[in-house]
Amino acid sequence: MNLVLEAKNINKHFYKPKDFHVLKDISFGVHEGEFASIMGKSGSGKSTLLYILSTMDTDYTGELFLNQELVSGKSHQELSRIRNKHIGFVFQFHYLLSEFSVLENVMLPAKKLAEKSNAEIAKDAQEKLEMLHIGHLAHQRASRISGGEKQRVAIARALINNPTILMGDEPTGNLDSHNSENVFNIFKSLKEEQGLSLLVVTHDEDFAKRTDRIIQMEDGMIVDQ
């Protein structure tokens, strides 16, 4: 199986107020079609690691590969393009633009990538919404829909450019158990039906237990994977 994401000897320090070695020699990979979760206490380095893996934080040593291509050391402009094309991101908070419609929110990353016409992007966006059973909300303003629906819109937006990997930072952290279950089932079907790779930081043990693999972090190190 191909590795879609690989970290080799990732180290990160925070130097203010004093030197703090936050990630220590992190090495692991995520395979094609694998649904992996990262767990660990607050302060164990999970979110810091995720920001490096998603190419948003470039201040580290070690090597990061995406689709077996080295991305460490690339320019911010190039990383922005790679991130937009290959990485879908779902946060704890949906970060939707409330004055835009649901459809317009989903279209945004594809408009930024600018590889398709607006009409094609709108069609793709509608298909993603249908797949997540919220096609009927396309023309609602994002501020007018429920929390669970907002998180589905955020997932549709993360999928619009057909990324190689979907990353989540506590994607169920703000949801009740019913909506958390919905998000888990969406992720599972993306893995099973589309062969998508997923990497999710979570505090939710029930969620993590049902993923293919738990990467356990402690004090900036991977202690079990």
N, C-alpha and C positions, 0 to 999 in steps of 0.2 A: 504493500500500500504506500502511495506517495505521501510524504509529509507536506502539508500545505503551509504549516507554520513551524519554524524551528528557532529556539533560542539557544545560543551557545555561550556559556560562561558570562552571563549578564551580571554586571555589578553596577550599583548606583550608590552615590553618597549625597547626603544633604550636608552642606558645609556651614550653614548658619542655623542656630547661633554657634554650634560647634560641630565638628565632624561626626556625622552619624551614618554608619554603613547600612543603608536601608535594604538593599538587595545584595545577597552574597552568593555569587557564583551559580546563578540559575541556569540550568540546562534542561530542556524538555522539548517535545514536539507534539503537534496535533496532526493526526492523519486525516486523509480525505474521508469525509462521511462520518467522522467521529464527533460525538457529543460529550465534551469534557467539562468538568466544573472545577473551580478553584475555591477551596475553603480555607479558613484560618481565622483566628481571633482578630479583632480590630487592632490595627497597627502592625499586622504581620507582613504587610507589604503587598497585599493582593491588588489593590487598585493602582498602586504605583507600577506594579508589573504590567497590569493591563494597559496602562497609558503608554508604556514602552512598546509592548507587543502591537499596539494599534498604530504605531509610528507617530503618535502625537508628542511624545517626549523623546528627545534625541540626546539628552544629556546622560549618557551611560557608557560603560565600556563593555566589550563583548560583541557578539555578532547576532543579528536577527535576519532570518531568511523567510521570505514569503514566496510560495510557489517555487521553492528551491533557488530563488534569486536573492543575493545579498542586498538588503535594503539599508543596512547601517552605513552612515556616511554620505547618503544621497542628499541633494539640496532640499530645502523646505518645499520648494515648488514641485519638485519631482515626487516627494513624499506625499504631498497633498493630492496629486493625481493618482498615485498608487492606492492611497487610502480610500479615495472616493470610488475608485473602480473595483477594488478587491476586498474591502473590509466593510461590512455592515455593522452599525453600532447601535445598541439599545441600552439606554441608561435607566436608572431608577426613576428619574423624572423624564417625561416624554419630550420636553423641549419643542412642542409644536408652536407654530406661529398662530396665535389665537385669532387674528383678523383674517387669516387665509382660510379657504375651504380645505376640507380633508384631502381632496384630490390634489390641490395645489401644494399642500405640505408634502405629500408623497412624491410629487414630481421634482421637488427642489434639487436633490442630489444629481438627478439625471440631467437637469438643465445646466447644472454646474459642469458636469462632464462634457456636455455638448457634443455627443456622438450621434444623436438622433434628432429628428424634427420634433417640434412641440406636439404635433398631432400623434406621432408615434409614442412619445413619452406619456401623453395623456392616456392612450390606449393601454400601455404597459401598467400604468398606475392603477387604472380601473381593474385590470386583471388581478393585480396583487391584492386589491381590496376585496374582490370577489372571492379570491382564494381564502382570505381570512374571514369570510362571511360578513363583511361590512360594506359591500358594494353600494348598498342603499344609502350610505351616509356620505357618498362622494361629494355632494354639493352643500352639505351642512358646513357651517363655520366650525372650526376646530374647538372654539370655546363652548360650543353648545352640546357637546357629546359627553358621555360618562367617562369616568377614570379608566375602566377596563377597555372601553372603546378607544380611548386616546392611546393606550399602550399598544393596541393592535395597529393603529395608524402608524405609530412609531416603528413597529416591526415592518409594516409594508414599506415605509420610507427606507428602512435599512436594507430592504431587499431589492429596491428599484433598479440598481445597476447590476443585478445578478452577481453578488460578491462571491468570492471563493470561501470566505469564512465570515460567520456572524459572531460578534463579540457582545457580551452583555455585562454591564456592571450593576449588580443587584436589580435585574429587570423585573422582579416580582416584589421588591422591597416595599413598594407603596401600595400593593394590591391586597384585597381580601383573599381568603382561601379559594373561593370560587374562581376569581379572575386569575389567581396564581396558577391554578390547575389548567385554565385555558391557555395561558402563556406556555406552560410546560408542554401541553399537547401540541400546540402550534410548532414549537421547536422540534419536538420528536418527529412530527410528520415532515418537517423540512428536511430532517436528516434521512428519514426513511424513503420519502417520495422523490426528493430532489438531490439526495446525496450531499447535502450541505454540511460543512464542518461547523461546529459551534463550540465556543469557549465562553463559559459564563462564571463570573465571580458571584458567589451567593453566600448568604448566612443561613439559608433555608436548607436544613439537613434533609428533609423529606424530598425536596427538589433534587439535591445533589445525589442522594442515594439512587435515584432512578436514571442518572446519566451513565454513560458507558464507563467513565473513569473519574475518580476524584483526585485532584492534585492538592495535597495538603501542605499548607505553608505555616511556618512558625519562625518568628524572629528573622524574617527576610530570607529564609531558606526553604527549599522544598524538602519536606521530611518524609513524604510518601507520595508515590504516584503509580 
